Amino acid sequence: MLADAFYKLFGTSPDEARKEIGQAYFDCLSLGGRFSSDSTALIGGLIASPLHLVIHFLVAVTHGVGHLLLPIPSVRGLRGSARLISSAAGIVLPLMKAEGVRQTFFPSTFPAYYRDPPAQLKQ
């Protein structure tokens, strides 16, 4: 899921909204603290939760929308924000559907035989 999201986000695309989402993601990384540590843990494979990926993706989109609308909202900023949100939904919603909405948002309700074994059993 992470690889597909990054491919769609940073791959070559004529869509300006995807470029803006990529820039917003890099801006979130440059904020440091929790933004960069959790994102690098996702990239490094230390956090394997699809929910964390969706949350960080939404944080980056929210940051991009805020960047377009602040300090004074304009018509151009509103159009750009709508394109940004539409493009983000076009990236994350198909990935969530492929991964499984129930498994993404409610992993504890997913049957145990589909989940990873407990850490003490892994060798």
Secondary structure, DSSP 8 states (H G I E B T S, - for coil): -HHHHHHHHHS--S-HHHHHHHHHHHHHHHT-THHHHHHHHHHHTS---HHHHHHHHHHHHHHHHHHHH-SS--HHHHHHHHHHHHHHHHHHHHHHHHH-HHHHH-GGGS-GGGS---GGG--
